[in-house]
Amino acid sequence: MTNTSTFKLKDDDSSEITIRQSDIQEIVPDADFRFSLIILKNGDKHFVCGTDQEIKDSFQKV
């Protein structure tokens, strides 16, 4: 079973990215805590809408 979730990108909220939970290396909250930087194990980085907790919770819903 692949645990994936889709997130809206910070810079373009009309674009989304789907990420597998197992691919995440680190989640770094933005200064205002409305956005987070997701760093993947392959080195890719994505600023997405959502707090650290909201991102973690999104994987629990799947």
RAQUI-V603011 format. One record per residue. N is the residue number from 1. RES is the residue in one small letter. PSI is psi in whole degrees, -180 to 180 (999 if undefined). OMEGA is omega in whole degrees, -180 to 180 (999 if undefined). Layout:
BEGIN
n & res & psi & omega
N & RES & PSI & OMEGA
N & RES & PSI & OMEGA
END
This chain:
BEGIN
n & res & psi & omega
1 & m & 128 & 179
2 & t & 122 & -179
3 & n & 99 & -178
4 & t & 159 & 175
5 & s & 154 & -179
6 & t & 136 & -177
7 & f & 146 & 174
8 & k & 139 & 179
9 & l & 145 & -178
10 & k & -47 & -174
11 & d & -22 & -178
12 & d & 91 & -174
13 & d & -1 & 174
14 & s & -10 & 178
15 & s & 145 & 180
16 & e & 158 & 176
17 & i & 140 & 177
18 & t & 129 & -175
19 & i & 138 & 173
20 & r & 138 & -179
21 & q & -37 & -178
22 & s & -16 & 180
23 & d & -11 & -176
24 & i & 127 & 175
25 & q & -42 & -176
26 & e & 149 & 173
27 & i & 120 & -178
28 & v & 117 & 179
29 & p & 145 & 175
30 & d & 166 & -177
31 & a & -35 & -179
32 & d & 1 & 175
33 & f & 10 & 175
34 & r & -18 & -177
35 & f & 162 & 178
36 & s & 148 & 174
37 & l & 120 & 176
38 & i & 121 & 177
39 & i & 123 & -179
40 & l & 159 & -179
41 & k & -24 & 179
42 & n & 1 & 177
43 & g & -13 & 178
44 & d & 148 & 179
45 & k & 136 & -178
46 & h & 125 & 172
47 & f & 120 & -177
48 & v & 160 & 175
49 & c & 133 & 177
50 & g & 150 & 178
51 & t & 169 & 177
52 & d & -48 & -178
53 & q & -40 & 178
54 & e & -39 & 179
55 & i & -47 & 179
56 & k & -41 & 180
57 & d & -32 & -178
58 & s & -29 & 179
59 & f & -26 & 180
60 & q & -26 & -177
61 & k & -21 & -174
62 & v & 999 & 999
END
